[in-house]
């Protein structure tokens, strides 16, 4: 049995027509444009626009007074995409941080820098605060050196030709030859270090988060140098070795 179309369904269709039309316009359309293009009765169009504005599905362009998509449309789209990379990785970092009682983070490469996507801060009184969104030069931090170690010879040469190894601290690597030698060791061991090269008093160790040949980013531990003993270094490396593939699996998994 075919159900008769009700006025509420018709209103919904008209509301969706408005949103689709506005989304497809290069410039915010005016009331007159919507009226002429959609052929919705004037009074109905007025009330529909009022409702969509009040629910933030539409907003008025301050310059033209035309209509454009509102913040609620963006919010719904984000929710439909599922949890962000930050949200998916953070619980795994918290587990790592609790395991070794130190601060840790997940970094991705952004140009000639790395950026903190997610972090978990140690609860110890003396600890490093790693802020999400923080960036650092590739050559100065452990996660950045991981990214550099994955570059092909030609790519690394291009990077070294354009970059200036500006000192962030007195311990920052200043020699490109020394950096290249260090990267050889990173490739051989799978771990990179920043020994007070970005923050005085902090030593960091990182490893790659990869799925096969694809490097998603790097996970690191940032530890007060006083606590970065040889025994703990071995513990840190083992914890990173276990955690990296877990993060890679989570990143590669399709969001539910």
Order of alpha helices (4+ residues) and beta strands (2+ residues): alpha-alpha-alpha-beta-beta-alpha-alpha-beta-beta-beta-alpha-alpha-alpha-beta-beta-beta-alpha
